[in-house]
């Protein structure tokens, strides 16, 4: 939080806004999301236009206590005591305010951009330089058109150095970020294919990135990357590094792996220097060399730089949600702690509804640059705002300032060891626990103690990718078209309440499940969205109505059963959904039955028809487009007849995932988003990028064996190697959902970056891979599928579809959820 404040009248002038000032409030906080409001009395809400129109959430922000708004249109807002500043573009206004704020301070600023490594380099530079400087930086990866102004707004008079990263996805974006960051020192990280789709060519993308440095005094970069772009470099000076070319300022000429460390020797200023990097993967090595170059360019000695780089620690920018002991959920953010990332983590905690009780385990916060009294008072206010039920503070500073905290249940420990000794006495049960700690507190030990022990085969679910996919399809819809998200079958194998919480927080309109029990589970997990049940059983109608679930009525028998139940329970106007069979021929009323259905609905006071829908049988297939058109025509005829009978409009929907992409004329009032939400849509062309697979299935090597040519492997002696080699036995089998059809070389997995085939039959809990020629060790990670080794390829291997692969993954496979 900046210690600099502005009056709303001053802000009006800065952003050149129209509007009357009702009361001249003091502003210290900027908001763009009505769900994330802290310190509303000093807050300014920007109603941004995007996939969701921020003007729709002005009333929600007002109800949270905000009284100052920047809007793009009016005067429909009639909220007593509120100031409304009218501008052509609220985002541009927020960026103008951030640029003004940045220009008030003389601190040194490092600006970072590139395709990959921006966030890691930023966080490592923070680790390397924070001993000498009071640093302000982007929280996590807040590097977008919205994230950068929110980051720059954090600059205060205490700061001596700013480290800001900038990310762009298309042309004409970097100029706006440069105006806010104004870096004196520029850092260009690895340039790769990320976001290529937003540019005509890699060259255009690079030139757009270089705009961040147009006023920089110094640019630090990989010499090789800009060999052909020397004329485009406008910085007064450059500092270059290379692993190939001697003319670079820092020429790395020797690279050796020593005991899980990467040892580099380089030539710098005519001398040989060295650096030990505590990582061996190539992405980390390149990012560390970039940091090495930055330190040297800033005047640090080679010896001091080496000493600090050797102490670098991993950067985890992802929150990890997993099952815990005693029916708890554990959110692991145990590697860094500052005010901004704490607020982000608490926002994620507040999204979780599966348990009524919410707990925070927090360590002392280091290197905030604030006096401890000020820091922990702000922490206590933030914790209070987020309505934490149970607070566990760890560290001498938190102990000393515990009087600031007012939580119903709170505990304080001097260190992590003491907490671990007394962990059982805290009686964690049926609660969501956020673990948030500075690296030195080793909170991973706490996370390990509270996490449910599980099978080493893990399915990782990226909730950011889920949100990206939701927004990908929302962008295809006209304003007002609703979204029903399909979460049946354990959300296509991806989890129940974890996915549903994310969808609810991001305001989808409906959820759909297959059976009543699935809907009951969601209600028990705190999901309040309307839930449609596709296959309701008459024997469980009591559970359905008790939990306010909405049944699909697809036959006269089911209609009669539900009406009889409603009469017996004295229920009237219960919401139901009518399914019309337009050609799928699975479930639903057929065309010739609509007239009879209308007769039964005309005087029926027990039901209220919420929606009429049908299902496209081949929306993804151009060869069946004429049939799809017939389905749409039959559907229109049916719903018009039903609405005429009912005398009121209902929600109409027929489009599934592929229908959203290919049949915009049939979006009607709502669409049903299924497999596309999870990153798979065969109707999306390769040129239309944007979908992201959300799931990765990983296991590990249990044992490595040398095998002679002709030796048989697995049950029925079903496998062998043509020549002497090695097999790796990995911890996944058909009981986990890796089907027997993948055996005998059909299935392929990724080990140490190499695709290797299965050998012999898949067994219940294990299978064998041919790893001949690879340096594979016990415990090595094995990828069954991820964003690169895609699930669609696995489906092709055994002649099935991705749906079947996903939904076959056993419940015993641990699901871990990540959120950045």
Secondary structure, DSSP 8 states (H G I E B T S, - for coil): --S--EEHHHHHHHTT-BS--SS--EE-EEES-TTS-SSGGGEEEE---SSS-GGGGHHHHHHTT--EEEESS-S----TT-EEEE-S-HHHHHHHHHHHHHHT---EEEEEE-SB-HHHHHHHHHHHHTTTS-EEE-STT--STTHHHHHHTT--TT-SEEEEE---SSTT-HHHHHHHH--SEEEE-B--STTGGGSSSHHHHHHHHHGGGTT-SEEEEEGGGGGGGGGG--SSEEEEEESS-TTSSEEEEEEEEETTEEEEEEEETTEEEEEEES--SHHHHHHHHHHHHHHHHTT--HHHHHHHHTT------SEEEEEBGGG-EEEEETT---HHHHHHHHHHHHH--SSSEEEEEEE---S--S-HHHHHHHHHHHHHHTT-SEEEEESHHHHHTGGG---SEEEEESSHHHHHHTGGGG---SEEEEEE--GGG-THHHHHHHB----S-EEEEEHHHHHHHHHHHHTTS-TT-EEEEE-HHHHHTT-SHHHHHHHHHTT-SEEEESSHHHHHHHHHTT--SEEEETT--GGGHHHHHHTT-EEEE-SHHHHHHHHHHHHHHT--SEEEEEEB-SS--SSSB-GGGHHHHHHHHHT--SEEEEEEE---SSTT-GGGHHHHHHHHHHHHHHHHHHHHHHTS--EEE---HHHHHH-GGG-TTEEEE-GGGGT--TTS-TTS------EEEEEEEEEEEEE-TT-EESGGG-EE-SSSEEEEEES--GGGT--GGGTTTT-EEEETTEEEEEES---SS-EEEE-TTS---TT-EEEEE-SSS-HHHHHHHTT--HHHHHHHS-TTSEEEEEE-
